[in-house]
Amino acid sequence: MKYFIASDIHGSAYWCEKMLEKYKESGASRLILLGDILYHGPRNDLPRDYAPKKVIAMLNPLKNQIYAVRGNCEAEVDQMVLEFPVMADYALLSLNGHTIYATHGHLFNEDALPPISDGDALLHGHTHLLKAEKLERDGICFYHLNPGSTSLPKGGNPNTYAVLDGDTFTVYDFDEHVVKEITLL
């Protein structure tokens, strides 16, 4: 199975449309959304073409292809308008023998580990900073994966998304350049 992964759309119809084009081109079977789908939050500037209702209209037709987790900007009202579950704090994914703990990153992250084991992957957004690295914390070696932000990148990073295909996690910019990559062993 091939997963397309995006985080922190923050209501940008412009970036959501670009993301969905890349998702369709990728041939991935699932779209993983790591939270902060509709709203920009008080700490962020408005993203380009801020239009949460347009984002809703683009995502709802794909409801059977989307796995999503709750970001710190999601609220119960979001679940009322989105036709796929968005209120879970995490999801456990399995791909080619790898266990992937997918979350937004505001509750669980590389400094506040969820229940993971050696060789597992922690996949989150929230920071708007892309990551593809192997870390050791509390005696546990794990993969730290972050697709960056679709609409509001930080730290000088470009707007990005990721694809997890087989054992390889690749972060791309929207010009299809590989920005970061790691192979899960």
C-alpha positions as MATLAB code, in Angstrom:
seq = 'MKYFIASDIHGSAYWCEKMLEKYKESGASRLILLGDILYHGPRNDLPRDYAPKKVIAMLNPLKNQIYAVRGNCEAEVDQMVLEFPVMADYALLSLNGHTIYATHGHLFNEDALPPISDGDALLHGHTHLLKAEKLERDGICFYHLNPGSTSLPKGGNPNTYAVLDGDTFTVYDFDEHVVKEITLL';
ca = [
       0.000    0.000    0.000;
       1.106    3.527   -0.790;
       0.114    6.447    1.453;
       0.003   10.122    0.485;
       0.539   12.273    3.581;
      -0.250   15.937    4.169;
      -0.585   18.169    7.182;
      -1.601   21.679    8.126;
      -3.795   22.708    5.177;
      -5.287   25.415    7.430;
      -8.265   26.129    5.170;
      -6.260   27.042    2.060;
      -8.323   26.152   -0.998;
      -5.341   26.956   -3.215;
      -2.971   24.518   -1.479;
      -5.669   21.887   -0.931;
      -6.371   21.818   -4.655;
      -2.649   21.492   -5.460;
      -2.317   18.745   -2.831;
      -5.241   16.787   -4.290;
      -3.725   17.033   -7.794;
      -0.482   15.526   -6.462;
      -2.441   12.862   -4.558;
      -4.236   11.764   -7.732;
      -0.969   11.752   -9.711;
       0.800    9.708   -7.025;
      -1.367    6.614   -7.378;
      -1.573    6.319   -3.572;
      -4.493    4.333   -2.214;
      -5.004    6.478    0.903;
      -4.731   10.142    1.797;
      -3.472   10.645    5.344;
      -4.306   14.077    6.809;
      -2.416   14.929    9.988;
      -4.753   17.634   11.265;
      -5.342   21.377   11.097;
      -7.474   20.911    8.009;
      -9.899   23.861    7.992;
      -8.761   26.670   10.263;
      -5.611   28.754   10.430;
      -5.565   29.262   14.218;
      -4.613   32.435   16.094;
      -0.851   31.906   15.761;
      -0.799   31.703   11.962;
      -1.334   34.236    9.214;
      -4.160   33.522    6.800;
      -2.944   31.105    4.136;
      -3.329   31.774    0.418;
      -6.992   31.566   -0.715;
      -8.317   30.922    2.792;
     -11.691   29.304    2.100;
     -12.594   26.468    4.488;
     -15.935   25.825    2.741;
     -14.097   25.174   -0.535;
     -11.711   22.808    1.277;
     -14.721   20.920    2.695;
     -16.197   20.603   -0.812;
     -12.885   19.266   -2.184;
     -12.266   16.706    0.592;
     -15.743   15.272    1.246;
     -15.987   13.451   -2.124;
     -12.817   11.557   -1.081;
     -14.217   10.523    2.314;
     -13.622    6.808    1.703;
      -9.951    7.390    0.874;
      -9.037    9.646    3.803;
      -7.592    8.733    7.190;
      -7.389   11.839    9.373;
      -6.368   12.773   12.895;
      -7.344   15.781   14.980;
      -5.072   18.777   14.998;
      -5.015   21.479   17.650;
      -7.179   23.666   15.366;
      -9.930   21.039   14.879;
     -13.193   21.365   16.817;
     -16.422   19.415   16.993;
     -17.985   21.759   14.449;
     -15.428   20.507   11.901;
     -16.768   16.987   12.312;
     -20.251   18.319   11.575;
     -19.190   19.453    8.076;
     -16.553   16.852    7.155;
     -17.855   13.437    6.108;
     -14.819   11.493    7.332;
     -13.640   11.100   10.955;
     -11.345   13.917   12.135;
     -11.559   13.801   15.931;
      -9.172   10.934   16.760;
      -5.934   11.970   18.472;
      -3.997    9.284   16.615;
      -4.214    6.418   14.151;
      -2.107    3.277   13.973;
      -1.098    2.332   10.465;
       0.698   -0.734    9.204;
       2.732   -0.798    6.044;
       5.122   -3.556    4.999;
       5.617   -4.716    8.571;
       6.131   -1.200    9.946;
       3.911    0.206   12.684;
       3.284    3.895   12.162;
       1.862    6.064   14.935;
       0.154    8.933   13.092;
      -0.852   11.993   15.110;
      -0.914   15.760   14.742;
       2.028   16.433   17.026;
       0.604   18.772   19.649;
       0.018   15.934   22.142;
       2.554   13.340   21.026;
       5.842   14.136   19.292;
       9.545   13.268   19.416;
       9.831   14.851   22.888;
       6.559   13.423   24.264;
       6.546    9.906   22.879;
       3.400    7.844   22.428;
       3.573    4.110   23.163;
       6.012    3.021   20.439;
       8.634    0.300   20.151;
      12.027   -0.008   18.509;
      11.744    0.393   14.748;
       8.299    2.028   14.803;
       7.638    5.335   13.080;
       6.187    8.473   14.660;
       4.423   10.457   11.946;
       3.146   13.937   12.784;
       2.665   17.490   11.529;
       1.956   20.522   13.755;
       5.414   22.122   13.670;
       5.258   22.918    9.930;
       8.859   21.641    9.798;
       9.579   18.607    7.631;
      11.507   15.700    9.147;
      12.739   12.325    7.951;
      15.187   10.976   10.500;
      15.963    8.145   12.875;
      16.063    9.122   16.553;
      16.688    7.519   19.913;
      14.722    8.646   22.965;
      14.291    6.855   26.270;
      16.217    3.863   24.890;
      13.889    3.473   21.901;
      15.084    3.871   18.293;
      12.301    5.127   16.031;
      11.701    6.981   12.792;
      10.587   10.596   13.132;
       8.552   11.610   10.096;
       6.871   14.957    9.369;
       5.599   15.950    5.904;
       5.939   19.659    6.712;
       3.050   21.984    5.935;
       0.950   22.031    2.807;
      -0.005   25.702    3.172;
       2.059   27.446    5.879;
       5.636   26.109    5.961;
       8.062   27.397    8.568;
      11.827   27.462    9.006;
      12.514   28.429    5.400;
      10.956   25.193    4.111;
       8.846   25.051    0.938;
       5.203   23.951    0.875;
       5.377   20.152    1.056;
       3.642   16.787    1.242;
       4.989   13.248    1.604;
       4.539    9.801    0.114;
       5.184    6.590    2.026;
       5.736    3.941   -0.618;
       6.973    0.583    0.551;
       9.781    1.311    2.979;
      10.533    4.807    1.693;
       9.191    8.062    3.147;
       9.763   10.921    0.710;
       8.947   14.592    1.250;
       8.265   16.541   -1.956;
       7.743   20.201   -2.752;
       4.976   21.064   -5.201;
       7.428   21.173   -8.096;
       8.038   17.458   -7.405;
      11.553   17.946   -6.076;
      12.603   15.501   -3.369;
      13.237   17.626   -0.276;
      13.960   14.829    2.223;
      13.885   11.038    2.164;
      14.465    8.106    4.485;
      14.116    4.360    4.171;
      12.538    2.477    7.060;
      14.592   -0.626    7.751;
];
